Amino acid sequence: MLDVLLANTLVKAVAPGAHLLFVGDVDQLPSVGAGEVLRDLLGAGTIPSVRLTHIFRQAQQSGVVTNAHRINAGHMPETRGLDDFFLFAEDDNERVADLTVDIVANRLPRRFGLDPRRDVQVLCPMHRGPAGAGALNEKLQEALTPATPGAPERRYGGRVYRANDKGTAGVFNGSVGVVTSLSQEEQELRVFMDEEEEVVYSFDELDELTHAYAVSIHRSQGSEYPCVVVPLTTSAWLMLQRNLLYTAVTRAKRLVVLVGSKRALAKAVRTEGAGRRYTALTERLRRGQPVRVLQRATHDPNALGDQHVKLSVAEHRHGYRTDSAKT
């Protein structure tokens, strides 16, 4: 999601007189940085907007789409009779972790022919805990890329995550890839990124990479994967909120697997996101003149609550920039 500082830079870069179209989902997790830009734009009521809520017939067959809408409305997802949305119920936190590893390493490849290192992403509410991203990365690494005596920790075939923006050009924080080769003689490691680009890292750059068999749901924002596996345990009780679960489910293109406690799932569905962010952007936009723009809604059959906002930069640029700078 777009925070106020990035939005400020974006709007200042658009030429006066141009129109700027924002496309997003206001019901997902808010931006990591300050602000709630999309929610504020919609809340102002001065900017033409369209919300896509209708599920078209071809999308009604998708358990991922229909359950995303159910979760967003505060209803428990349906799992019976679906071939793309599953729930494996397990109350013990340690067994949730082991079951998650078995599903990723064995059941999904056997049932659906998925590559567990390229097609499956485990998304966790937290990094810590027995079923958190940290512990699951260790378990999944041992299951998918077992250790070889004397080999470095980041092994051939391992799934890795770019942890910052420094160093290699063209690869940024959040990029995910698979280790394709590792040379002790040349002291380098090659990673084939999801963007279909091979990147070479010297051994002294390996601090830029971290394991990505499992990542937090917050880190997954803006990404999508063929299959998503979400462990839900009571040990992550405080993190279990509707927008967190909704964000995780909407990362999947084909398949969602929930693993864990039905009690934890119910807690996530019924708990609305904690707190609002107060930026004054909505109030500043309301003091401006409404934008008169003709537009036509285009309904995407796979849309999951997408919000469309068309903002006139020429008329709103000053007020928007002032709010972003002061927030």
C-alpha positions in Angstrom: 0.0 0.0 0.0 1.0 3.6 -0.7 2.3 5.7 2.3 2.1 9.5 2.4 5.8 10.0 1.7 5.8 7.9 -1.5 2.4 9.4 -2.5 3.8 12.8 -2.1 6.8 12.0 -4.4 4.5 10.4 -6.9 2.0 13.3 -7.1 4.8 15.9 -7.4 6.3 14.0 -10.3 3.0 14.1 -12.3 2.6 17.0 -14.7 -0.1 19.6 -13.8 -3.2 19.0 -15.9 -2.7 15.2 -16.0 -5.0 12.7 -14.3 -3.8 10.0 -11.9 -5.7 6.8 -11.4 -5.2 4.8 -8.2 -6.1 1.1 -8.2 -6.0 -0.7 -4.9 -7.8 -2.6 -2.2 -8.5 -0.5 0.9 -9.5 -3.6 3.0 -6.0 -5.1 3.0 -3.3 -4.2 5.5 -2.3 -0.5 5.6 1.1 0.6 4.3 4.1 -0.1 6.4 4.9 3.7 6.3 2.8 6.4 7.7 -0.7 7.2 6.4 -3.7 5.6 4.8 -3.6 7.3 1.4 -6.2 5.2 -0.4 -8.7 5.2 2.5 -8.2 9.0 2.9 -8.8 9.6 -0.8 -12.0 7.6 -0.7 -13.2 9.1 2.6 -12.9 12.6 1.3 -15.9 12.2 -1.0 -14.6 14.8 -3.4 -12.8 12.4 -5.8 -14.8 10.2 -8.2 -14.4 6.5 -7.2 -15.7 3.1 -8.1 -15.8 0.1 -5.9 -15.9 -3.3 -7.6 -18.0 -5.7 -5.4 -20.0 -7.8 -7.8 -18.7 -11.4 -8.3 -19.4 -12.4 -11.9 -20.5 -15.9 -12.8 -17.1 -17.2 -14.0 -15.5 -16.0 -10.7 -18.2 -17.6 -8.5 -16.6 -21.0 -9.2 -13.4 -19.9 -7.5 -13.2 -20.6 -3.8 -10.4 -18.2 -3.5 -12.5 -15.3 -4.8 -15.7 -16.1 -2.9 -14.0 -16.8 0.4 -12.0 -13.6 0.1 -15.3 -11.8 -0.1 -16.7 -13.8 2.8 -13.7 -13.1 5.0 -13.9 -9.4 4.1 -17.6 -9.4 5.1 -16.8 -11.0 8.5 -18.0 -14.5 7.6 -16.1 -17.8 8.0 -14.8 -19.2 4.7 -16.4 -22.2 3.1 -14.1 -25.1 2.7 -16.3 -28.1 1.9 -16.6 -29.2 -1.7 -14.0 -26.8 -3.0 -10.9 -27.9 -5.0 -9.0 -24.6 -4.5 -9.5 -23.7 -0.8 -8.7 -26.1 2.0 -8.6 -26.1 5.8 -6.5 -28.6 7.8 -7.7 -28.3 11.4 -5.0 -28.7 14.1 -5.0 -27.1 17.6 -1.4 -28.0 18.7 1.0 -25.2 17.6 4.0 -27.6 17.2 1.9 -30.0 15.1 0.7 -27.1 12.9 4.3 -26.4 12.0 5.0 -30.0 11.1 1.7 -30.3 9.2 2.5 -27.2 7.2 5.9 -28.6 6.2 4.2 -31.9 5.1 1.6 -30.1 3.0 4.2 -27.9 1.3 6.9 -30.6 0.7 4.7 -33.6 0.0 0.9 -33.2 -0.3 0.7 -30.2 -2.7 3.3 -31.5 -5.1 1.7 -35.0 -5.2 -1.9 -33.7 -5.5 -1.5 -30.6 -7.7 2.0 -31.0 -9.3 3.2 -27.8 -7.7 6.9 -27.0 -7.3 7.2 -26.4 -3.5 10.1 -23.9 -4.0 8.6 -21.9 -6.9 4.9 -22.3 -6.7 4.1 -22.4 -3.0 4.5 -19.6 -0.5 3.9 -20.0 3.3 2.5 -16.8 4.8 2.7 -16.4 8.5 1.0 -13.9 10.8 4.2 -13.6 12.8 7.9 -14.2 12.5 8.3 -15.7 16.0 6.6 -18.7 17.5 6.5 -22.5 16.8 4.6 -21.9 13.5 6.1 -18.5 12.8 8.2 -17.6 9.7 11.5 -18.1 11.5 10.8 -21.6 12.7 9.1 -22.7 9.5 12.0 -21.5 7.4 14.3 -23.8 9.2 11.9 -26.8 9.0 11.1 -26.2 5.3 14.8 -25.7 4.4 15.6 -29.1 5.9 12.6 -30.7 4.1 13.2 -29.1 0.6 17.0 -28.5 0.5 18.6 -30.9 3.0 22.1 -29.9 4.3 25.3 -31.1 2.6 28.3 -31.3 4.9 30.5 -28.2 4.4 28.0 -26.4 2.2 26.9 -22.8 3.0 23.6 -22.2 4.7 22.0 -20.8 1.5 21.9 -24.0 -0.4 21.4 -24.8 -4.1 17.7 -24.8 -4.8 16.9 -22.8 -1.7 14.2 -20.0 -1.8 15.6 -16.6 -0.7 14.3 -13.1 -0.2 16.0 -9.8 -0.9 16.0 -8.0 2.5 17.1 -4.5 1.4 17.6 -2.2 -1.6 21.4 -1.8 -1.5 23.9 -3.5 -3.8 22.7 -5.3 -6.9 21.0 -3.0 -9.4 17.5 -3.9 -10.6 16.7 -6.1 -7.6 14.8 -4.5 -4.7 13.6 -5.2 -1.2 11.0 -7.9 -1.4 12.3 -9.7 -4.5 12.1 -13.5 -4.2 14.1 -16.1 -6.0 15.7 -19.6 -6.0 19.4 -20.3 -5.7 20.5 -21.9 -9.0 24.2 -22.3 -8.4 26.8 -21.9 -5.7 30.5 -21.8 -6.2 33.0 -22.1 -3.4 35.9 -21.4 -5.8 34.5 -18.2 -7.2 32.9 -17.2 -3.9 29.6 -16.4 -5.5 26.0 -17.5 -5.6 23.4 -17.2 -8.4 19.7 -16.5 -7.8 17.0 -16.8 -10.4 14.4 -14.2 -9.3 10.7 -14.4 -9.8 11.1 -11.5 -12.2 12.9 -14.1 -14.4 16.3 -12.4 -14.0 19.4 -14.2 -12.7 21.4 -12.2 -10.2 24.9 -12.9 -9.0 25.8 -12.4 -5.4 29.4 -12.5 -4.0 29.7 -14.2 -0.6 30.2 -10.9 1.1 26.8 -9.8 -0.2 24.9 -12.7 1.3 23.7 -10.6 4.2 21.3 -9.1 1.7 19.5 -12.4 1.4 17.3 -14.2 3.9 15.3 -17.5 3.6 11.9 -17.1 2.0 10.3 -20.5 2.3 8.0 -18.7 4.8 7.5 -15.0 5.1 5.3 -12.7 7.1 2.0 -11.7 5.6 3.1 -8.0 5.9 6.1 -8.8 3.7 3.9 -10.4 1.1 1.9 -7.2 0.4 1.9 -6.4 -3.3 3.0 -9.9 -4.3 1.0 -12.9 -5.6 1.8 -16.6 -5.7 0.2 -19.7 -7.4 -0.4 -21.3 -4.0 -0.5 -19.8 -0.5 -0.3 -21.8 2.7 -1.3 -19.9 5.9 -0.6 -21.4 9.4 -3.0 -20.0 12.0 -2.3 -20.6 15.6 -3.4 -19.2 18.9 0.2 -18.2 19.7 -0.3 -15.4 17.2 -3.5 -14.3 18.9 -2.9 -10.5 18.9 -2.0 -10.5 15.2 -5.1 -12.4 14.1 -7.2 -9.7 12.4 -9.5 -9.7 9.4 -7.4 -7.5 7.2 -4.4 -9.7 7.9 -6.2 -12.9 6.8 -7.8 -11.2 3.9 -4.4 -10.0 2.7 -3.0 -13.5 2.9 -5.9 -15.1 1.0 -5.8 -12.5 -1.8 -2.1 -13.2 -2.4 -3.1 -16.6 -4.0 -3.8 -16.9 -7.8 -4.9 -20.6 -7.8 -5.0 -22.2 -4.4 -5.3 -21.4 -0.6 -4.5 -23.8 2.2 -5.3 -22.8 5.8 -3.5 -24.9 8.5 -4.3 -24.6 12.2 -6.9 -23.9 14.8 -10.5 -23.2 13.9 -10.6 -20.9 17.0 -7.7 -18.9 15.6 -9.4 -18.7 12.2 -12.6 -17.5 13.8 -10.7 -14.9 15.8 -9.1 -13.5 12.6 -12.4 -13.3 10.8 -14.4 -11.5 13.5 -11.6 -9.1 14.5 -11.5 -5.9 12.5 -8.2 -4.1 12.0 -6.9 -2.4 15.0 -7.1 1.4 15.0 -7.3 4.1 12.4 -4.4 6.4 11.3 -5.1 10.1 11.6 -3.4 12.0 8.8 -5.7 15.0 8.1 -5.5 14.3 4.4 -9.2 13.6 4.2 -10.0 17.0 5.8 -7.6 18.9 3.5 -9.2 17.3 0.4 -12.7 18.1 1.6 -11.7 21.8 1.8 -10.7 21.7 -1.9 -13.1 21.8 -4.9 -14.6 18.5 -6.1 -13.1 17.1 -9.2 -15.5 16.7 -12.1 -14.3 13.7 -14.2 -16.3 11.4 -16.4 -15.4 7.8 -15.9 -16.8 4.4 -16.6 -16.4 1.4 -14.3 -14.8 -1.7 -15.7 -15.6 -4.7 -13.6 -12.9 -7.3 -13.4 -14.4 -10.7 -12.8 -11.4 -11.5 -10.5 -11.5 -8.3 -8.6 -11.4 -8.6 -4.8 -12.9 -5.3 -3.6 -10.6 -3.1 -5.7 -11.0 0.6 -5.3 -10.5 2.9 -8.3 -9.8 6.6 -7.7 -9.2 9.2 -10.4 -7.5 12.2 -8.9 -7.0 15.5 -10.7 -3.4 16.5 -10.0 -3.9 20.0 -11.3 -6.7 20.8 -8.8 -5.6 18.9 -5.8 -1.8 18.9 -6.0 -1.1 21.6 -3.5 -3.4 20.4 -0.7 -2.2 16.8 -1.1 1.5 17.8 -1.1 1.1 19.9 2.1 -0.6 17.1 4.0 2.0 14.6 3.0 4.9 16.8 4.0 3.4 17.6 7.4 2.2 14.2 8.3 
